[in-house]
């Protein structure tokens, strides 16, 4: 084992700069040891060491050498401690070089100081080389220093192997050794293999109940691996607790999302007569954010005022964050008052209030104004500040301002930091500037999963499927459950089921099939790729399910038109003792909406607060409007909107406008369109939906006026796009697309299909052509719809019984829905079509939606 870990025993040669510095001083030969004596210069040297004046130390050493008075080994030890305190590797190397030239015999204290110096300054190789040079002079301090250095440099395997080597050499670990090895077990991989062993060692050596440093790293080991039950048991087993341990456990509870546990422990700490300090108070305030309890947060604010902690920067930042998050829409007036009363701001306080404005969702312009004010002051933004500002620019759809901020980020050298780069990528992608997003992505130095997902989402949102595939195939961030979960999510976004299946096969080989996050991702991936049977298969095999598992399966069933199965599964979930969350109810209400189950939907909506104390949010009201509107209850839906406890957002009105188009209710449609345009005058969706409504009603003058308004405002309709995956390659098609290499074959096949299904009774629906043209031209327009082209290509490239899976970015039109039904009957093939709303599964001419979508 030792041969696999240790480097050759050799003191590292000094750098060129070090050699020049030593030679330039021209140190004379030192007198024999018997003539060396302590004098005023040596005392002066130690005074300079204590003061940390390293430059003066070397000048004094030169002066001593000129006078024939040599520093002894104890003096050098003191000088090394000075370099360690100041983390000055340059002068530490000079001192090491001078020690070698001095001819003094190194003792274990000097060796250990050198190991500590190099390890704390990040030079692992030099530290290890000094350790090897020691030979039989190694003591417990030497081993512990090296183990600690390896753990700090995230070389956990080396730390553990050195520890085992130390035990083989007969050394008995002390509390510092045990602490260093436990720190190596913070890594999830080594925690699984060695965490319990090191806990046993701490118990066996007696440090578990008595030594605060060992208890602290044990708590951290369990907390970092999300085992807060064991962390609490370690804390409770401590005979004498100090304030540091109380604060540590309170903080870890909050960081692991256990807000109530953090508050209870904070109160318990006060009852044990430990004083509140800035660290445990700020952690307790952060716990209030998790609990969304403004009342509890105000009580802690009052405590901070009474104890004089309110002026502390950490407490102030926590209070700003708490007020911004704990109420609907935030309480930024209170947050701003706290910020204004902080006596001396730093980058944390500025970032806290700016982020608060952005997170509240209502004050993005205020956040930008405050950011500009910050730029004029002495405190400069950091990467978190810029990340929040990019989010504000994205929320405001202000790509020009975002571009200016990005230029500033480049100037200050933060564009390559992944936190900043990821936010910039998302901002540019949300603004439709995919080229700028890709450039920002390429600049990121260390890309993580967030980086790839931001770029991938941008490609998908902007219909750049080829770019998305390219990004997808470059994601390789190591085999762990979270990586697989993210990759599966990406496959679901694109509808790449073959890629998802390969990932499923790979994770089975690696033994991750029982991980709950993996199973949840698989359920979502299969259902979103149109394979609800395999999704249900994964769900049924899960030994453990959480609310995400149930919600994912309910959502999948709802999207595939299996509303009754979705509702039955919801009842099974509640019976199993799993409390539904807000997202679960979105899935349940969507299931009712897709099937037209009005009474069931209303009952579930009102049961949210009655049975589970979940206040309906905007998305739940949107689901109810969709349910009522799709069922033809348009007036009732309009009244329902007027009775909402808050103003309806743009999504609610778009939902109503879409329903008006189905039932040709121009009057209510115009009301909805006016509301949308008032809130977002540059959103083309309102104009497109209203124009389509007018067209279907035959009111061509209004169609012309609406389209003219769009043209004057520079707005354009989103182009229809359909795509299909064949043998791992994505093929996409626009309306009337002739760019595909096999375009001639595709249109030939499509013509054959249309002739065949006409004989079966298919009649083209000219009402789906929203232009005033002749009837024969309408049929040609309908033939060129992207989903028909994709289906024809799928039939050319695949053989029965393989299903054909087509994905579309917009809602499928009525004529394509009818035509694809006939095609499935004529060819005997199953065709699965996913549009922007749901799945349509065609078998033998019948669709899973039952004609209701």
C-alpha positions in Angstrom: 0.0 0.0 0.0 2.9 2.4 0.9 4.5 2.0 -2.5 1.2 3.1 -4.2 1.0 6.3 -2.1 4.5 7.6 -1.2 6.7 9.7 -3.5 10.5 9.3 -3.8 12.2 10.7 -0.8 13.7 14.0 -2.0 13.6 17.6 -0.7 12.1 19.7 -3.5 14.7 21.9 -5.2 14.0 25.6 -4.8 12.7 27.6 -7.8 14.9 29.8 -9.9 13.7 32.8 -7.9 14.6 31.1 -4.6 18.1 30.3 -5.8 18.7 33.8 -7.0 17.4 35.2 -3.7 19.7 33.0 -1.6 22.8 33.5 -3.8 22.2 37.3 -3.9 22.5 37.4 -0.1 25.9 35.7 -0.3 25.5 34.0 3.1 29.0 33.4 4.5 30.1 30.1 6.0 28.6 29.5 9.4 30.9 29.2 12.5 31.0 25.8 14.3 28.1 25.1 16.5 30.1 25.4 19.7 30.7 29.1 18.9 27.0 29.9 18.4 25.3 31.8 21.1 22.1 33.6 21.7 22.3 37.4 21.5 20.4 40.6 20.9 20.0 39.9 17.2 18.4 36.6 17.8 16.0 38.2 20.3 15.3 40.8 17.6 14.7 38.0 15.1 12.1 36.4 17.3 10.3 39.7 17.9 10.1 40.3 14.1 8.8 36.7 13.8 6.0 37.3 16.3 5.1 40.5 14.4 4.9 38.6 11.1 7.5 40.9 9.5 9.0 38.2 7.2 11.1 40.6 5.0 12.8 42.1 8.1 13.4 38.6 9.4 15.6 37.7 6.4 17.4 41.0 6.6 18.2 40.3 10.2 19.3 36.8 9.4 21.8 38.3 6.9 23.0 40.7 9.5 23.5 37.9 12.0 25.5 35.9 9.4 27.8 38.9 8.7 28.5 39.1 12.4 29.2 35.4 12.8 26.1 34.7 14.9 24.1 31.8 13.5 20.5 31.1 14.2 19.8 27.8 15.9 17.2 25.2 15.1 14.7 26.7 17.6 14.9 30.0 15.9 14.3 28.4 12.5 11.3 26.6 14.0 9.9 30.0 15.1 10.5 31.4 11.7 8.7 28.5 10.0 5.7 29.0 12.3 5.6 32.6 11.1 5.5 31.5 7.5 2.7 29.0 8.3 0.6 31.7 10.0 1.0 34.1 7.0 0.7 31.2 4.4 3.8 32.6 2.7 5.1 29.8 0.6 7.7 32.0 -1.2 9.5 32.9 2.1 8.9 29.5 3.4 10.9 28.0 0.5 13.7 30.5 1.1 13.8 29.6 4.7 13.9 25.8 3.8 16.8 26.5 1.4 18.7 28.4 4.1 18.1 25.6 6.6 19.6 23.1 4.1 22.7 25.3 3.6 23.1 25.9 7.3 24.3 22.4 8.0 22.0 22.2 11.1 20.5 18.8 11.8 16.7 18.8 11.3 14.7 17.7 14.3 11.1 16.4 14.1 9.7 19.8 15.0 11.3 21.4 12.0 10.3 18.6 9.7 6.7 18.8 11.0 6.7 22.5 10.5 7.8 22.1 6.9 5.1 19.5 6.2 2.5 21.9 7.7 3.9 24.8 5.7 3.8 23.1 2.4 0.5 21.3 3.0 -1.3 24.5 4.2 0.0 26.4 1.2 -1.2 23.7 -1.2 2.1 22.2 -2.2 1.3 18.5 -1.6 4.3 17.1 -3.4 6.8 19.1 -1.3 5.0 18.2 1.9 5.1 14.5 1.0 8.8 14.7 0.0 9.7 16.2 3.4 7.7 13.5 5.1 9.7 10.8 3.2 13.0 12.6 4.1 12.2 12.2 7.8 12.7 8.5 7.9 12.7 7.2 11.4 12.2 10.7 12.8 8.5 10.6 11.9 6.2 10.9 14.9 2.5 11.1 15.3 2.5 14.8 14.5 4.1 14.0 11.1 1.6 11.4 10.2 -1.3 13.5 11.3 -0.1 16.6 9.4 0.2 14.6 6.2 -3.2 12.9 6.6 -4.8 16.3 7.3 -3.1 17.8 4.2 -4.4 14.9 2.0 -8.0 15.4 3.3 -7.9 19.1 2.8 -6.8 18.6 -0.8 -9.7 16.2 -1.4 -7.3 13.3 -1.8 -9.4 11.1 0.5 -8.0 7.8 -0.8 -4.5 9.0 0.0 -5.5 10.2 3.5 -7.0 6.8 4.3 -4.1 4.8 2.9 -1.6 6.9 4.8 -3.7 6.4 8.0 -3.6 2.6 7.5 0.2 2.8 6.9 0.5 4.7 10.1 -1.4 2.0 12.0 0.9 -0.6 10.4 3.9 1.3 11.8 2.5 0.9 15.3 1.4 4.5 15.9 -1.7 5.1 18.0 -3.9 7.9 16.6 -4.8 10.9 18.8 -7.9 13.1 18.5 -6.3 15.2 15.7 -5.5 12.1 13.6 -9.0 10.8 14.1 -10.5 14.2 13.1 -8.4 14.3 9.9 -9.4 10.8 8.8 -13.1 11.5 9.5 -12.8 14.6 7.4 -11.7 12.4 4.5 -15.0 10.5 5.0 -17.1 13.6 4.2 -16.9 12.5 0.6 -20.1 10.4 -0.1 -18.1 7.6 -1.6 -15.7 7.2 1.3 -18.5 7.8 3.8 -20.3 4.7 2.5 -17.2 2.5 2.8 -15.4 3.9 5.8 -17.7 6.3 7.7 -19.1 3.7 10.1 -15.5 2.3 10.7 -14.2 5.8 11.6 -17.2 6.4 13.9 -16.3 3.1 15.6 -12.7 4.2 16.0 -13.9 7.4 17.6 -16.0 5.4 20.1 -13.3 2.9 20.8 -10.6 5.5 21.4 -12.9 7.4 23.8 -12.9 10.7 21.8 -16.6 10.3 20.8 -18.0 11.6 24.1 -15.2 13.8 25.3 -13.5 15.6 22.4 -15.3 18.5 20.8 -13.2 18.6 17.6 -13.9 14.9 17.0 -17.6 15.3 17.7 -17.7 18.3 15.3 -16.2 16.4 12.3 -18.4 13.4 13.1 -21.5 15.7 13.0 -20.2 17.2 9.7 -19.6 13.7 8.2 -23.1 12.6 8.8 -24.7 16.0 7.9 -22.8 16.3 4.6 -24.2 12.8 3.7 -27.8 13.8 4.7 -27.9 11.5 7.8 -29.1 14.1 10.3 -30.5 11.4 12.6 -27.0 10.0 13.2 -25.6 13.6 13.5 -28.1 14.3 16.3 -27.2 11.0 18.1 -23.5 12.0 18.0 -24.4 15.4 19.4 -26.6 13.9 22.2 -23.8 11.5 23.1 -21.4 14.4 23.9 -20.8 14.7 27.7 -20.0 18.4 27.6 -21.2 20.5 24.7 -19.8 23.9 23.8 -21.3 26.8 21.8 -19.5 25.7 18.6 -21.2 22.3 18.6 -24.7 23.8 19.2 -24.1 26.3 16.3 -22.8 23.5 14.0 -25.8 21.3 14.4 -28.3 24.1 14.1 -26.5 25.2 10.8 -26.5 21.7 9.4 -30.2 21.2 10.2 -30.9 24.4 8.2 -28.7 23.4 5.3 -30.3 20.0 5.0 -33.8 21.6 4.8 -34.9 20.6 8.3 -36.0 24.0 9.5 -38.2 22.9 12.4 -35.4 20.8 13.8 -33.0 23.8 13.6 -35.5 26.1 15.4 -36.1 23.5 18.2 -32.4 23.0 18.7 -31.9 26.8 18.8 -34.5 27.2 21.5 -33.0 24.2 23.4 -29.6 25.9 23.2 -31.0 29.1 24.8 -32.7 27.0 27.5 -29.3 25.5 28.3 -28.1 29.1 28.9 -25.8 29.3 25.8 -25.9 32.8 24.4 -27.2 33.5 20.9 -24.4 34.6 18.6 -24.3 35.9 15.0 -23.7 32.4 13.6 -26.4 30.4 15.3 -28.9 33.3 15.1 -28.4 33.7 11.3 -28.8 29.9 10.9 -32.1 30.0 12.9 -33.3 32.9 10.8 -32.5 30.9 7.6 -34.5 28.0 9.0 -37.6 30.4 9.1 -37.2 30.7 5.3 -37.5 26.9 5.0 -40.6 27.0 7.2 -42.0 30.1 5.4 -42.8 31.5 8.8 -42.8 35.2 8.9 -44.1 35.3 12.5 -41.2 33.2 13.8 -38.8 35.2 11.7 -40.0 38.5 13.3 -39.5 36.9 16.8 -35.9 36.1 15.9 -35.6 39.6 14.5 -36.8 41.0 17.9 -34.2 38.7 19.7 -31.5 40.0 17.5 -32.4 43.6 18.4 -32.5 42.8 22.1 -29.1 41.0 22.0 -27.5 43.7 19.9 -26.9 41.2 17.0 -29.1 43.0 14.5 -26.1 45.1 13.3 -24.0 42.1 12.6 -23.6 41.6 8.9 -24.4 37.8 8.9 -27.6 38.4 10.9 -28.6 41.3 8.7 -28.1 39.3 5.5 -30.2 36.4 6.9 -33.0 38.8 7.9 -33.0 40.4 4.4 -33.3 36.9 2.9 -36.0 35.9 5.3 -38.2 38.9 4.7 -37.8 38.4 0.9 -38.8 34.8 0.9 -41.3 34.3 3.8 -44.3 36.0 2.3 -46.1 35.8 -1.0 -44.4 38.2 -3.2 -41.8 38.9 -0.5 -41.8 41.6 2.1 -39.1 43.7 0.5 -40.0 46.9 2.5 -38.9 45.1 5.7 -36.0 43.6 3.9 -34.9 47.0 2.7 -35.2 48.6 6.1 -33.0 45.9 7.6 -30.5 46.5 4.8 -30.5 50.3 5.3 -29.8 49.8 9.1 -26.7 47.6 8.6 -23.9 50.0 9.7 -21.2 48.8 7.3 -22.1 46.9 4.1 -20.1 44.3 2.4 -20.6 42.2 -0.7 -22.8 39.8 1.2 -25.3 42.4 2.4 -25.5 44.0 -1.1 -26.0 40.6 -2.7 -28.6 39.6 -0.2 -30.9 42.6 -0.8 -30.4 42.5 -4.6 -31.2 38.7 -4.6 -34.2 39.4 -2.4 -35.6 41.8 -4.9 -35.1 39.3 -7.7 -36.4 36.3 -5.8 -39.6 38.1 -4.8 -40.5 38.1 -8.5 -41.9 41.6 -8.4 -39.0 44.0 -8.1 -36.4 43.2 -10.8 -36.1 46.8 -11.8 -35.4 47.7 -8.2 -32.7 45.1 -8.1 -31.0 46.6 -11.2 -31.2 50.1 -9.8 -29.6 48.9 -6.5 -26.9 47.0 -8.5 -26.0 50.2 -10.4 -25.7 52.0 -7.1 -23.5 49.3 -5.8 -21.2 49.7 -8.8 -20.7 53.4 -7.8 -19.6 52.5 -4.3 -16.5 50.9 -2.7 -17.9 47.4 -2.5 -17.7 45.5 -5.8 -20.1 42.7 -6.9 -19.1 39.1 -6.7 -20.2 36.1 -8.8 -23.4 35.6 -6.8 -24.4 39.3 -7.3 -23.9 39.0 -11.1 -25.9 35.7 -11.1 -28.9 37.5 -9.5 -28.6 40.4 -11.9 -28.6 38.1 -14.9 -31.8 36.5 -13.5 -33.4 39.9 -13.2 -32.5 40.7 -16.8 -34.0 37.4 -17.9 -37.2 38.1 -16.0 -37.5 41.5 -17.6 -36.7 40.0 -21.0 -34.0 42.7 -21.3 -31.3 41.0 -23.3 -29.6 44.4 -24.2 -29.1 45.2 -20.5 -28.0 41.6 -19.9 -25.4 42.0 -22.7 -24.0 45.1 -21.0 -23.8 43.3 -17.7 -22.1 40.4 -19.4 -19.5 42.8 -21.0 -18.8 44.1 -17.5 -18.4 40.5 -16.2 -15.9 39.8 -18.9 -13.9 42.9 -17.9 -13.7 41.9 -14.2 -12.7 38.3 -15.2 -15.8 36.4 -13.9 -17.3 35.2 -17.2 -15.5 31.8 -16.8 -16.9 31.2 -13.3 -19.7 28.6 -13.7 -22.2 30.3 -11.3 -22.0 33.5 -13.4 -21.7 31.7 -16.8 -24.7 29.5 -16.1 -26.9 32.5 -15.3 -25.7 34.3 -18.4 -26.5 31.2 -20.6 -30.0 31.0 -19.1 -30.6 34.7 -19.5 -29.5 34.8 -23.2 -31.4 31.6 -23.9 -34.6 32.9 -22.4 -34.3 36.0 -24.5 -34.0 33.8 -27.7 -30.3 34.8 -28.3 -29.1 31.2 -28.5 -25.8 32.2 -30.3 -24.9 34.5 -27.3 -25.9 31.7 -25.0 -23.6 29.2 -26.7 -20.7 31.7 -26.6 -21.3 32.3 -22.9 -21.4 28.5 -22.3 -18.1 28.0 -24.1 -16.3 30.5 -21.9 -17.2 28.7 -18.7 -13.9 27.1 -17.4 -15.3 24.3 -15.2 -18.6 23.2 -16.7 -21.0 21.4 -14.3 -24.4 19.8 -14.8 -26.1 23.2 -14.3 -23.9 24.6 -17.1 -24.9 21.8 -19.5 -28.5 21.9 -18.5 -28.7 25.7 -19.0 -27.2 25.3 -22.5 -29.4 22.3 -23.3 -32.6 24.0 -22.1 -31.7 27.0 -24.2 -31.3 24.9 -27.3 -34.6 23.1 -26.7 -36.5 26.3 -26.0 -35.3 27.9 -29.1 -35.8 24.8 -31.3 -32.1 24.2 -31.9 -32.4 20.4 -31.7 -29.0 19.7 -33.5 -27.2 22.0 -31.0 -29.0 20.3 -28.1 -27.9 16.9 -29.3 -24.3 18.1 -29.6 -24.4 19.4 -26.0 -26.1 16.3 -24.8 -23.4 14.0 -26.2 -20.6 16.1 -24.6 -22.0 15.8 -21.0 -19.6 13.5 -19.1 -19.3 14.5 -15.4 -18.6 11.2 -13.7 -20.7 8.2 -12.7 -22.9 9.2 -9.8 -26.7 9.0 -9.3 -27.2 12.8 -9.6 -25.3 12.8 -13.0 -27.6 10.1 -14.3 -30.7 11.8 -13.0 -29.7 15.0 -14.8 -28.9 13.2 -18.0 -32.2 11.3 -17.9 -34.0 14.6 -17.5 -32.2 16.0 -20.5 -33.2 12.9 -22.6 -36.8 13.5 -21.5 -36.7 17.2 -22.6 -35.6 16.2 -26.1 -37.7 13.0 -26.3 -34.5 10.9 -26.8 -35.8 7.6 -25.6 -33.0 5.6 -27.1 -30.5 7.7 -25.2 -32.6 7.3 -22.1 -32.7 3.5 -22.5 -28.9 3.3 -22.9 -28.5 5.4 -19.7 -30.9 3.0 -18.0 -28.8 0.0 -19.1 -25.6 1.7 -17.9 -27.0 2.6 -14.5 -28.2 -0.9 -14.0 -24.7 -2.2 -14.6 -23.3 0.3 -12.0 -25.9 -0.6 -9.4 -27.8 2.6 -9.2 -31.2 1.1 -10.1 -32.4 1.3 -6.4 -31.5 5.0 -6.0 -34.8 6.9 -5.5 -33.7 9.9 -7.5 -32.7 7.6 -10.4 -36.1 5.8 -10.4 -37.9 9.1 -10.3 -35.9 10.3 -13.3 -36.6 7.1 -15.1 -40.4 7.4 -14.5 -40.3 10.9 -15.8 -38.1 10.1 -18.8 -40.2 7.2 -20.1 -43.5 9.0 -19.6 -42.2 12.2 -21.3 -40.8 10.1 -24.2 -44.3 8.5 -24.8 -43.7 5.2 -23.1 -46.0 5.2 -20.2 -45.9 1.4 -19.8 -42.2 1.3 -19.1 -42.7 4.3 -16.7 -45.3 2.3 -14.8 -43.0 -0.7 -14.8 -40.2 1.3 -13.1 -42.7 2.8 -10.7 -44.1 -0.6 -9.7 -40.6 -2.0 -9.0 -39.6 0.9 -6.7 -39.0 -0.4 -3.1 -39.3 3.1 -1.7 -41.3 6.0 -3.1 -41.5 9.6 -2.1 -43.9 12.4 -3.2 -41.8 13.0 -6.3 -42.2 9.4 -7.4 -46.0 9.4 -7.1 -46.3 12.9 -8.7 -44.1 11.9 -11.7 -46.3 8.8 -12.4 -49.6 10.7 -11.9 -48.3 13.4 -14.3 -47.3 10.8 -16.9 -50.7 9.2 -16.8 -52.4 12.5 -17.1 -50.4 13.6 -20.1 -51.2 10.3 -21.8 -54.9 10.8 -21.4 -55.3 8.1 -18.7 -57.1 10.5 -16.4 -59.0 7.8 -14.4 -55.8 5.9 -13.8 -54.1 9.1 -12.7 -56.9 9.9 -10.2 -56.9 6.3 -8.9 -53.1 6.5 -8.3 -53.6 9.8 -6.5 -56.0 8.1 -4.1 -53.5 5.2 -3.6 -50.9 7.8 -2.8 -53.0 9.5 -0.1 -54.0 6.1 1.4 -50.3 5.2 1.6 -49.7 8.2 3.9 -47.8 10.3 1.4 -48.8 14.0 1.6 -49.3 15.5 -1.8 -47.6 18.8 -2.6 -48.5 21.7 -4.9 -47.0 20.0 -8.0 -49.1 16.8 -7.3 -52.2 18.8 -7.4 -51.2 20.5 -10.7 -50.9 16.9 -12.1 -54.3 15.9 -10.7 -56.1 19.0 -12.0 -54.4 18.6 -15.4 -55.7 15.0 -15.5 -59.2 16.3 -14.9 -58.8 19.0 -17.5 -57.6 16.6 -20.2 -60.6 14.4 -19.6 -63.3 17.0 -19.0 -64.0 15.9 -15.5 -65.4 19.2 -14.2 -67.0 18.1 -10.9 -64.0 15.9 -10.0 -61.6 18.7 -10.8 -63.5 21.2 -8.6 -63.6 18.8 -5.7 -59.9 18.2 -5.9 -59.2 22.0 -6.1 -61.2 22.7 -3.0 -59.7 19.7 -1.1 -56.2 21.1 -1.5 -56.7 23.6 1.4 -59.4 21.6 3.2 -57.7 18.3 3.4 -54.0 19.1 3.0 -53.6 22.8 4.0 -52.2 23.7 0.6 -53.1 27.1 -0.5 -53.9 27.1 -4.3 -51.4 29.0 -6.4 -51.6 30.7 -9.7 -50.9 27.4 -11.6 -53.8 25.7 -9.9 -56.2 28.5 -10.8 -54.9 28.2 -14.4 -55.7 24.5 -14.4 -59.3 25.2 -13.2 -59.8 27.9 -15.9 -58.5 25.3 -18.5 -60.8 22.7 -17.1 -63.9 25.0 -17.3 -62.9 26.5 -20.6 -62.2 23.2 -22.4 -65.5 21.9 -21.1 -67.3 24.9 -22.7 -68.1 26.7 -19.5 -66.4 29.9 -20.7 -68.7 32.4 -18.8 -68.2 30.3 -15.7 -64.4 30.4 -16.2 -64.5 34.2 -16.6 -66.4 34.6 -13.3 -64.0 32.2 -11.6 -61.1 34.4 -12.7 -62.8 37.5 -11.2 -63.2 35.7 -7.9 -59.5 34.8 -7.6 -57.8 36.1 -4.4 -55.1 37.7 -6.6 -54.9 39.2 -10.0 -54.7 36.6 -12.8 -51.4 36.4 -14.5 -50.8 36.1 -18.3 -50.9 32.3 -18.3 -54.5 32.3 -16.9 -55.7 34.7 -19.6 -53.9 32.7 -22.4 -55.6 29.6 -21.1 -59.0 31.2 -21.4 -58.2 32.7 -24.8 -57.2 29.2 -26.1 -60.5 27.8 -24.9 -62.4 30.6 -26.6 -60.8 29.6 -29.9 -62.1 26.0 -29.5 -65.7 27.2 -28.9 -65.5 30.3 -31.2 -66.5 32.7 -28.4 -65.1 36.0 -29.8 -66.5 38.2 -27.1 -64.8 36.5 -24.2 -61.7 35.9 -26.4 -61.4 39.7 -27.0 -61.6 40.3 -23.2 -58.8 37.8 -22.6 -56.6 39.1 -25.4 -56.9 42.7 -24.1 -55.8 41.6 -20.6 -52.8 39.8 -22.1 -51.8 42.8 -24.2 -52.1 45.1 -21.2 -49.7 42.9 -19.2 -47.3 42.1 -22.0 -47.8 44.2 -25.1 -44.9 42.5 -27.0 -46.1 38.9 -26.4 -47.0 37.5 -29.8 -49.1 34.7 -28.4 -52.1 36.9 -27.6 -52.2 38.3 -31.2 -51.8 34.9 -32.7 -54.5 33.3 -30.7 -56.9 36.2 -31.3 -56.1 36.1 -35.0 -56.8 32.4 -35.2 -60.1 33.0 -33.3 -61.1 35.6 -35.8 -60.1 33.4 -38.7 -62.1 30.4 -37.5 -65.1 32.7 -37.1 -64.6 34.0 -40.7 -63.9 37.6 -39.6 -61.1 38.2 -42.0 -61.0 42.0 -41.6 -60.2 41.6 -37.9 -57.6 39.0 -38.9 -55.9 41.5 -41.1 -55.9 44.2 -38.5 -54.5 41.9 -35.9 -51.7 40.7 -38.2 -50.9 44.3 -39.1 -50.6 45.2 -35.5 -48.1 42.4 -35.0 -46.1 43.5 -38.0 -46.0 47.1 -36.7 -44.7 45.9 -33.4 -42.1 43.6 -35.0 -43.8 40.5 -33.6 -43.8 37.1 -35.3 -45.6 33.8 -34.7 -43.5 30.9 -33.4 -42.8 28.6 -36.3 -44.2 25.1 -36.0 -41.6 22.4 -35.6 -41.8 18.6 -35.3 -39.0 16.2 -34.7 -38.5 12.4 -34.6 -35.6 10.3 -33.4 -34.4 7.5 -35.7 -31.5 5.4 -34.5 -30.1 8.0 -32.2 -30.3 10.8 -34.8 -32.8 13.7 -34.5 -34.6 14.7 -37.6 -36.7 17.9 -37.5 -39.2 19.4 -39.9 -40.8 22.8 -40.3 -44.0 23.5 -42.3 -43.4 22.7 -46.0 -39.9 21.6 -45.2 -37.9 20.5 -48.3 -34.4 20.7 -46.7 -34.2 17.0 -45.6 -32.0 14.9 -47.9 -34.9 12.4 -48.4 -37.5 15.2 -49.0 -38.6 13.6 -52.3 -39.3 10.2 -50.7 -41.0 11.8 -47.7 -43.5 13.8 -49.8 -44.1 10.8 -52.1 -44.9 8.6 -49.1 -47.2 11.4 -47.7 -49.1 11.7 -50.9 -49.7 7.9 -50.9 -50.9 8.0 -47.4 -53.3 10.9 -48.1 -54.8 9.1 -51.1 -55.2 5.9 -49.0 -56.9 7.6 -46.1 -59.2 9.6 -48.3 -60.6 6.3 -49.5 -61.2 5.4 -45.9 -63.2 8.5 -45.3 -60.7 11.3 -44.4 -61.8 14.7 -45.5 -59.3 17.6 -45.2 -60.5 20.2 -42.7 -60.1 23.6 -44.4 -61.2 25.3 -41.2 -57.7 24.6 -39.8 -56.1 26.8 -42.5 -56.2 30.3 -41.0 -55.7 32.2 -44.2 -58.3 33.4 -46.7 -57.4 31.2 -49.7 -59.1 28.9 -52.2 -60.2 25.4 -51.0 -57.7 23.6 -53.2 -54.9 25.7 -51.7 -56.1 24.9 -48.2 -55.6 21.2 -48.8 -52.0 21.8 -50.0 -51.3 23.9 -46.9 -52.6 21.1 -44.7 -50.4 18.5 -46.5 -47.3 20.5 -45.5 -47.9 20.5 -41.7 -44.7 19.4 -39.9 -46.3 16.6 -37.9 -47.6 14.9 -41.1 -44.1 15.1 -42.7 -42.5 13.6 -39.5 -45.0 10.8 -39.4 -44.4 10.0 -43.1 -40.6 10.0 -42.5 -41.1 7.7 -39.5 -43.0 5.2 -41.6 -40.3 5.3 -44.2 -37.5 4.5 -41.7 -39.0 2.1 -39.3 -40.9 -1.2 -39.5 -43.8 -2.6 -37.6 -44.4 -3.2 -34.7 -42.1 -0.4 -33.6 -44.1 2.7 -32.5 -43.6 6.0 -34.2 -42.9 8.9 -31.7 -43.2 12.4 -33.0 -42.8 15.6 -30.9 -44.1 19.0 -31.7 -43.4 22.4 -30.2 -47.0 23.7 -30.7 -50.5 22.3 -30.2 -51.5 19.7 -32.9 -54.1 21.0 -35.3 -57.5 19.3 -35.7 -56.8 18.2 -39.3 -53.5 16.6 -38.4 -55.2 14.9 -35.4 -57.8 13.4 -37.7 -55.3 12.5 -40.5 -52.8 10.7 -38.1 -55.7 8.7 -36.7 -56.6 7.4 -40.2 -52.9 6.8 -40.9 -52.6 4.6 -37.8 -55.6 2.6 -39.0 -54.3 2.3 -42.6 -50.8 1.2 -41.6 -51.6 -0.8 -38.5 -48.9 1.2 -36.7 -49.0 2.8 -33.3 -48.3 6.6 -33.6 -47.5 8.6 -30.5 -47.6 12.4 -31.0 -46.5 14.7 -28.2 -47.6 18.4 -28.6 -47.1 21.3 -26.3 -50.0 20.2 -24.1 -50.2 16.4 -23.9 -49.7 13.1 -25.7 -51.9 11.7 -28.4 -51.6 8.0 -28.7 -53.2 6.6 -31.9 -54.1 2.9 -32.3 -56.3 1.6 -35.0 -57.7 5.1 -35.7 -58.5 5.8 -32.0 -56.7 8.5 -29.9 -56.0 8.3 -26.2 -57.4 11.8 -25.8 -60.9 10.6 -27.0 -61.1 13.6 -29.3 -61.0 15.9 -26.3 -57.9 18.1 -26.2 
